[in-house]
Amino acid sequence: MTTQPDLLYSEEEEALRAAVRDLLADHCDAPGVIARTESDAPHDLKAWKALADGMGLAGLLVPEERGGQGATHREAAVVLEELGRAVAPVPFLTSAVVATEALLACDLADDLLAELASGRRTAALAVALNVAPGGAFKAVRHDDGILHGELTGIADAAAADVLLVPADDGGLYAFDVGADGVTVTPQTSFDLTRPLATVTLDGAVARRIGDAEPAVRRALRAGAGLLASEQLGLADWTLTETVRYLKERKQFNRPVGGFQALKHRLAQLWLEVVNLRAAARNAADALATGEDIDVAVAVAQAYAAPVAVHAAEEALQLHAGIGMTWEHPVHLYLKRAKADSIAYGTAGAHRAAVAELVDLQAP
C-alpha cells in the first residue's frame, strides 16, 4: 500500500524559508535588481555568495559524503520559492540544481561537484533553456578531445565558472569559462534577471566527465520540477502585493479592493495559486523520494506556467498606472513568468507528456 506524501512544510523548511527571505531582504531589494538589469552585470554575485558560501545552499542536493549538505529537493524547493518571490538574479536553479544534478549522474566529476557544493565555483549546463526533460538537445562536435560548435539560449552562462557541454560522441564534457577556444556572448534576453548567452567552442580542450544523455535527462527533470516552486513564489508575491495595493488605493473614497468585480478576480487567482502550491510541493516531494517523478514533474509544469503568467498579468493590470512604470518591479515578475513558461518545456509539452505517461489517448 502506497503512503500519501506529506506536502506540508516542516519546521526545518519554514526556518530555512525565513533565513533565505531575511537574506534576500538585505541583499536583493527591488530597486537594486532593477538597477542591475540596466547594467552590464545583471547577476547579483554578492547575494549569490551569501547564499552559496554563507548559508551553504549551493550544496543542498549534494550528499554529505561528496561534500554537500545532504538535503533533499524539498529544501531546494523552499529556497526557489523565496528566490521567485524576490525575482533574484542568482544562478541557484541553473548551478545548484540543474548543473549539480548533471554532475551527480557522472562518474568522473566528484572534484567539480565538491567545488560547486562549497560555493567556490558556479556551473551551467550548456543545453538551451527551452529544452524539456527527455527532449532533443544540441551537441557540439567532438574531435579527439577537442570541441567545436555553437550553443544558444544557455541560461546564466555569463555567471558560470564551468560549462558542462554535451558532445556528439555521447559524452558530457567540462571546461572552464575563459579557457582557450571558449567564448560566451550575451544574448538579448526577455527575462533580464536570468540572462541567456551563446557559447561558442572553437578548438576548446575539455575533459569527459560522464555520459551526456542520462546526465542531461536527470538535470532537466529536476530543473523542470523545481522550477514550479520558483513559479509558485513569483505568483504568491504578485498576488500578495496586488491585494496589499488594492487595500491602500482608493476611488470614490473607498478602497479599490472592496469592489466586487476585483474581489472575484483575486479570489480566482488565490485558488490558482493554492493549487499551484500543491502541484509544486508534490513535484519536489517526488524528486526527493524517487516515486512517480515523471508524472509529478509533468503535472506541475503543465499547471505552473499559466498560473504564474496569469498572476503577473493581473498584478500589472491591477496596479494600474504605477504598474506600467519601470520603477515598479512588477514588470520583472511578468518577464520572469513569461520566460519560465517556456523553460524546460512549455505547458503544452508537459500536458502531452502527462497524457503519454498515464496512457490517456486523444479523442
FIDRENMAR-976973 format. One line per field, with one value per residue (C-alpha): residue number from 1; residue in one letter; chain; x, z, y. Coordinates in nm, 3 decimals. Example, Ala and Ser with C-alpha at 12.3 -4.5 7.8 and 13.67 -1.06 7.14 Angstrom:
! residues 2
nr <- c(1_2) .
rest <- c(A_S) .
kette <- c(A_A) .
c1 <- c(1.230_1.367) .
c3 <- c(0.780_0.714) .
c2 <- c(-0.450_-0.106) .
END
This chain:
! residues 363
nr <- c(1_2_3_4_5_6_7_8_9_10_11_12_13_14_15_16_17_18_19_20_21_22_23_24_25_26_27_28_29_30_31_32_33_34_35_36_37_38_39_40_41_42_43_44_45_46_47_48_49_50_51_52_53_54_55_56_57_58_59_60_61_62_63_64_65_66_67_68_69_70_71_72_73_74_75_76_77_78_79_80_81_82_83_84_85_86_87_88_89_90_91_92_93_94_95_96_97_98_99_100_101_102_103_104_105_106_107_108_109_110_111_112_113_114_115_116_117_118_119_120_121_122_123_124_125_126_127_128_129_130_131_132_133_134_135_136_137_138_139_140_141_142_143_144_145_146_147_148_149_150_151_152_153_154_155_156_157_158_159_160_161_162_163_164_165_166_167_168_169_170_171_172_173_174_175_176_177_178_179_180_181_182_183_184_185_186_187_188_189_190_191_192_193_194_195_196_197_198_199_200_201_202_203_204_205_206_207_208_209_210_211_212_213_214_215_216_217_218_219_220_221_222_223_224_225_226_227_228_229_230_231_232_233_234_235_236_237_238_239_240_241_242_243_244_245_246_247_248_249_250_251_252_253_254_255_256_257_258_259_260_261_262_263_264_265_266_267_268_269_270_271_272_273_274_275_276_277_278_279_280_281_282_283_284_285_286_287_288_289_290_291_292_293_294_295_296_297_298_299_300_301_302_303_304_305_306_307_308_309_310_311_312_313_314_315_316_317_318_319_320_321_322_323_324_325_326_327_328_329_330_331_332_333_334_335_336_337_338_339_340_341_342_343_344_345_346_347_348_349_350_351_352_353_354_355_356_357_358_359_360_361_362_363) .
rest <- c(M_T_T_Q_P_D_L_L_Y_S_E_E_E_E_A_L_R_A_A_V_R_D_L_L_A_D_H_C_D_A_P_G_V_I_A_R_T_E_S_D_A_P_H_D_L_K_A_W_K_A_L_A_D_G_M_G_L_A_G_L_L_V_P_E_E_R_G_G_Q_G_A_T_H_R_E_A_A_V_V_L_E_E_L_G_R_A_V_A_P_V_P_F_L_T_S_A_V_V_A_T_E_A_L_L_A_C_D_L_A_D_D_L_L_A_E_L_A_S_G_R_R_T_A_A_L_A_V_A_L_N_V_A_P_G_G_A_F_K_A_V_R_H_D_D_G_I_L_H_G_E_L_T_G_I_A_D_A_A_A_A_D_V_L_L_V_P_A_D_D_G_G_L_Y_A_F_D_V_G_A_D_G_V_T_V_T_P_Q_T_S_F_D_L_T_R_P_L_A_T_V_T_L_D_G_A_V_A_R_R_I_G_D_A_E_P_A_V_R_R_A_L_R_A_G_A_G_L_L_A_S_E_Q_L_G_L_A_D_W_T_L_T_E_T_V_R_Y_L_K_E_R_K_Q_F_N_R_P_V_G_G_F_Q_A_L_K_H_R_L_A_Q_L_W_L_E_V_V_N_L_R_A_A_A_R_N_A_A_D_A_L_A_T_G_E_D_I_D_V_A_V_A_V_A_Q_A_Y_A_A_P_V_A_V_H_A_A_E_E_A_L_Q_L_H_A_G_I_G_M_T_W_E_H_P_V_H_L_Y_L_K_R_A_K_A_D_S_I_A_Y_G_T_A_G_A_H_R_A_A_V_A_E_L_V_D_L_Q_A_P) .
kette <- c(A_A_A_A_A_A_A_A_A_A_A_A_A_A_A_A_A_A_A_A_A_A_A_A_A_A_A_A_A_A_A_A_A_A_A_A_A_A_A_A_A_A_A_A_A_A_A_A_A_A_A_A_A_A_A_A_A_A_A_A_A_A_A_A_A_A_A_A_A_A_A_A_A_A_A_A_A_A_A_A_A_A_A_A_A_A_A_A_A_A_A_A_A_A_A_A_A_A_A_A_A_A_A_A_A_A_A_A_A_A_A_A_A_A_A_A_A_A_A_A_A_A_A_A_A_A_A_A_A_A_A_A_A_A_A_A_A_A_A_A_A_A_A_A_A_A_A_A_A_A_A_A_A_A_A_A_A_A_A_A_A_A_A_A_A_A_A_A_A_A_A_A_A_A_A_A_A_A_A_A_A_A_A_A_A_A_A_A_A_A_A_A_A_A_A_A_A_A_A_A_A_A_A_A_A_A_A_A_A_A_A_A_A_A_A_A_A_A_A_A_A_A_A_A_A_A_A_A_A_A_A_A_A_A_A_A_A_A_A_A_A_A_A_A_A_A_A_A_A_A_A_A_A_A_A_A_A_A_A_A_A_A_A_A_A_A_A_A_A_A_A_A_A_A_A_A_A_A_A_A_A_A_A_A_A_A_A_A_A_A_A_A_A_A_A_A_A_A_A_A_A_A_A_A_A_A_A_A_A_A_A_A_A_A_A_A_A_A_A_A_A_A_A_A_A_A_A_A_A_A_A_A_A_A_A_A_A_A_A_A_A_A_A_A_A_A_A_A_A_A_A_A_A_A_A_A_A_A_A_A_A_A_A) .
c1 <- c(0.000_0.142_0.150_0.030_0.307_0.308_0.323_0.307_0.619_0.824_0.960_1.306_1.174_0.996_1.314_1.507_1.246_1.274_1.654_1.655_1.386_1.580_1.900_1.725_1.565_1.916_2.085_1.817_1.576_1.367_1.549_1.880_1.753_1.616_1.944_2.135_1.917_2.030_2.398_2.644_2.639_2.279_2.377_2.396_2.715_2.723_2.382_2.487_2.799_2.591_2.351_2.608_2.901_2.746_2.439_2.578_2.279_2.484_2.536_2.182_2.136_2.487_2.530_2.743_2.998_3.051_3.100_2.744_2.464_2.280_1.938_1.654_1.463_1.202_1.452_1.574_1.212_1.169_1.478_1.343_1.009_1.189_1.412_1.097_0.937_1.241_1.293_1.654_1.922_2.130_2.222_2.073_1.842_2.098_2.401_2.286_2.005_2.047_2.428_2.459_2.207_2.400_2.723_2.555_2.488_2.855_3.128_3.427_3.302_3.350_3.611_3.392_3.084_3.262_3.365_3.008_2.875_3.118_3.018_3.371_3.261_2.941_2.845_2.592_2.467_2.508_2.162_1.913_1.673_1.365_1.454_1.208_1.308_1.354_1.364_1.629_1.924_2.204_2.551_2.879_3.129_3.393_3.726_3.985_3.922_3.869_3.522_3.377_3.031_2.786_2.510_2.247_1.997_2.220_2.085_2.330_2.632_2.772_2.784_2.935_3.292_3.245_3.036_2.906_2.873_2.720_2.913_2.821_3.025_2.770_2.991_2.941_3.247_3.352_3.573_3.648_3.489_3.770_3.977_4.127_3.869_3.572_3.359_3.045_2.844_2.539_2.211_1.921_1.704_1.338_1.396_1.663_1.717_1.808_2.009_2.087_2.412_2.563_2.852_3.097_3.364_3.648_3.905_3.830_4.003_3.780_3.767_3.493_3.312_3.033_2.759_2.554_2.211_2.136_2.301_2.102_1.778_1.822_1.923_1.632_1.379_1.495_1.506_1.150_1.019_1.178_1.105_0.743_0.846_1.007_0.687_0.490_0.700_0.657_0.280_0.245_0.437_0.237_-0.093_0.010_0.137_-0.172_-0.403_-0.198_-0.205_-0.581_-0.643_-0.447_-0.556_-0.888_-1.154_-1.475_-1.336_-1.324_-1.051_-1.045_-1.016_-1.367_-1.525_-1.691_-1.550_-1.195_-1.274_-1.383_-1.065_-0.847_-1.042_-0.997_-0.627_-0.593_-0.746_-0.500_-0.202_-0.318_-0.346_-0.005_0.141_0.007_0.145_0.486_0.516_0.418_0.689_0.952_0.844_0.850_1.204_1.306_1.155_1.202_0.834_0.635_0.879_0.795_0.421_0.461_0.703_0.489_0.172_0.347_0.480_0.155_-0.013_0.258_0.333_-0.022_-0.082_0.244_0.179_-0.182_-0.076_0.184_-0.053_-0.322_-0.065_0.040_-0.318_-0.449_-0.158_-0.289_-0.061_0.213_0.235_0.333_0.637_0.993_1.046_0.784_0.922_0.608_0.747_1.037_0.790_0.593_0.909_1.033_0.691_0.684_1.040_0.970_0.665_0.893_1.181_1.235_0.938_0.609_0.289_0.157_0.459_0.414_0.042_0.131_0.385_0.121_-0.114_0.154_0.266_-0.084_-0.186_-0.457_-0.531_-0.655_-1.017) .
c3 <- c(0.000_-0.108_0.162_0.077_0.073_0.338_0.137_0.436_0.518_0.805_1.083_0.929_0.590_0.741_0.927_0.601_0.430_0.699_0.676_0.297_0.299_0.552_0.349_0.027_0.202_0.283_-0.047_-0.317_-0.290_-0.593_-0.677_-0.671_-0.902_-1.146_-1.141_-1.221_-1.525_-1.662_-1.618_-1.780_-1.468_-1.416_-1.181_-0.812_-0.724_-0.374_-0.296_-0.459_-0.244_0.069_-0.033_-0.163_0.071_0.374_0.401_0.218_-0.017_-0.327_-0.195_-0.080_-0.326_-0.289_-0.044_0.260_0.158_-0.166_0.002_0.022_0.269_0.205_0.193_-0.046_-0.328_-0.076_0.085_-0.256_-0.349_-0.046_-0.148_-0.501_-0.371_-0.196_-0.495_-0.709_-0.462_-0.492_-0.866_-0.755_-1.028_-0.888_-1.057_-0.795_-1.032_-1.311_-1.095_-0.761_-0.923_-1.297_-1.328_-0.992_-1.093_-1.414_-1.219_-0.977_-1.275_-1.381_-1.261_-1.304_-1.155_-0.778_-0.766_-0.961_-0.762_-0.435_-0.571_-0.668_-0.333_-0.145_-0.347_-0.474_-0.835_-1.037_-1.334_-1.616_-1.829_-2.193_-2.304_-2.427_-2.156_-2.358_-2.386_-2.200_-2.000_-2.246_-2.538_-2.807_-2.725_-2.941_-2.908_-3.027_-3.250_-3.071_-3.239_-3.029_-2.710_-2.896_-2.914_-3.191_-3.220_-3.103_-2.844_-2.793_-2.520_-2.231_-1.907_-1.663_-1.872_-1.815_-1.439_-1.466_-1.397_-1.560_-1.854_-1.897_-2.267_-2.443_-2.747_-3.045_-2.916_-2.635_-2.367_-2.129_-2.114_-1.861_-1.923_-1.761_-1.892_-2.021_-2.147_-2.496_-2.765_-2.542_-2.597_-2.403_-2.574_-2.404_-2.594_-2.582_-2.314_-2.238_-1.873_-1.766_-1.432_-1.590_-1.895_-2.179_-2.370_-2.673_-2.607_-2.895_-2.892_-3.140_-3.060_-2.687_-2.484_-2.225_-2.014_-2.033_-1.703_-1.797_-2.044_-2.169_-2.224_-1.869_-1.711_-1.919_-1.871_-1.493_-1.483_-1.693_-1.500_-1.170_-1.326_-1.454_-1.126_-0.907_-1.150_-1.040_-0.690_-0.834_-1.028_-0.706_-0.524_-0.811_-0.824_-0.447_-0.434_-0.717_-0.557_-0.212_-0.343_-0.556_-0.260_-0.046_-0.312_-0.370_0.003_0.002_-0.326_-0.307_-0.556_-0.462_-0.108_-0.062_-0.114_-0.469_-0.330_-0.193_-0.539_-0.608_-0.959_-0.829_-0.534_-0.780_-0.984_-0.675_-0.536_-0.862_-0.862_-0.499_-0.589_-0.876_-0.653_-0.385_-0.646_-0.783_-0.434_-0.417_-0.760_-0.691_-0.350_-0.500_-0.765_-0.505_-0.284_-0.578_-0.668_-0.305_-0.267_-0.619_-0.656_-0.972_-1.061_-1.430_-1.374_-1.081_-1.272_-1.586_-1.390_-1.201_-1.516_-1.707_-1.436_-1.312_-1.619_-1.692_-1.325_-1.287_-1.606_-1.506_-1.161_-1.305_-1.570_-1.308_-1.090_-1.378_-1.471_-1.118_-1.020_-1.296_-1.398_-1.145_-1.266_-1.612_-1.482_-1.496_-1.132_-1.008_-1.009_-1.141_-1.495_-1.375_-1.248_-1.572_-1.776_-1.548_-1.562_-1.941_-1.972_-1.721_-1.924_-2.196_-1.970_-1.955_-2.186_-2.241_-2.054_-2.371_-2.398_-2.037_-2.087_-2.377_-2.152_-1.884_-2.141_-2.259_-1.908_-1.792_-2.131_-2.192_-2.565_-2.756_-2.883) .
c2 <- c(0.000_0.336_0.603_0.952_1.213_1.484_1.805_2.038_2.237_2.102_2.323_2.295_2.404_2.703_2.801_2.776_2.993_3.261_3.266_3.294_3.564_3.771_3.739_3.842_4.139_4.262_4.175_4.171_4.462_4.560_4.887_4.702_4.428_4.685_4.876_4.557_4.488_4.824_4.740_4.502_4.282_4.162_3.879_3.968_3.783_3.929_3.781_3.454_3.436_3.493_3.216_2.969_3.025_3.191_2.965_2.661_2.642_2.562_2.210_2.132_1.845_1.704_1.411_1.481_1.217_1.411_1.748_1.880_1.940_1.614_1.780_1.697_1.860_1.973_2.210_2.326_2.396_2.622_2.819_2.855_2.981_3.264_3.335_3.355_3.596_3.823_3.754_3.720_3.735_3.447_3.116_2.882_2.695_2.665_2.580_2.435_2.233_2.168_2.155_1.979_1.712_1.656_1.610_1.370_1.144_1.147_0.912_1.142_1.467_1.439_1.716_1.957_1.858_1.939_2.280_2.360_2.241_2.463_2.769_2.821_2.776_2.800_2.585_2.590_2.303_2.408_2.298_2.557_2.672_2.576_2.205_1.981_1.672_1.390_1.634_1.651_1.874_2.005_1.854_2.002_1.822_1.618_1.551_1.368_1.567_1.895_2.052_2.267_2.420_2.682_2.651_2.920_3.005_2.895_3.041_3.201_3.104_3.454_3.388_3.040_2.940_2.598_2.484_2.129_2.056_1.752_1.630_1.415_1.121_1.082_1.232_1.523_1.747_2.011_2.311_2.643_2.959_3.177_2.886_2.899_2.840_2.927_3.236_3.331_3.605_3.761_3.736_3.975_3.816_3.884_3.799_4.045_3.867_3.531_3.631_3.394_3.359_3.191_2.953_2.919_2.649_2.674_2.410_2.403_2.131_1.965_1.651_1.395_1.353_1.112_1.020_1.312_1.156_1.030_1.335_1.584_1.393_1.389_1.755_1.881_1.673_1.823_2.169_2.142_2.002_2.267_2.550_2.508_2.621_2.934_3.000_2.948_3.208_3.450_3.400_3.426_3.756_3.913_3.809_3.933_4.266_4.318_4.257_4.494_4.766_4.737_4.775_5.101_5.257_5.442_5.552_5.729_5.746_5.367_5.104_4.968_4.618_4.645_4.641_4.307_4.261_4.284_4.056_3.787_3.820_3.797_3.502_3.312_3.391_3.279_2.940_2.901_2.982_2.737_2.462_2.556_2.518_2.161_2.072_2.226_2.060_1.726_1.756_1.845_1.555_1.312_1.422_1.377_1.030_0.897_0.799_0.884_1.159_1.193_1.229_1.470_1.693_1.698_1.780_2.060_2.224_2.177_2.385_2.622_2.831_2.954_3.040_3.234_3.430_3.499_3.620_3.855_3.988_4.057_4.232_4.454_4.545_4.594_4.818_5.047_5.333_5.265_4.907_5.033_5.220_5.092_5.184_4.937_4.580_4.407_4.409_4.192_3.935_3.931_3.886_3.608_3.438_3.458_3.327_3.048_2.945_2.806_2.700_2.322_2.270_2.450_2.370_2.210_1.982_1.875_1.811_1.584_1.411_1.355_1.202_0.963_0.871_0.780_0.634_0.892_0.884_1.185_1.162) .
END
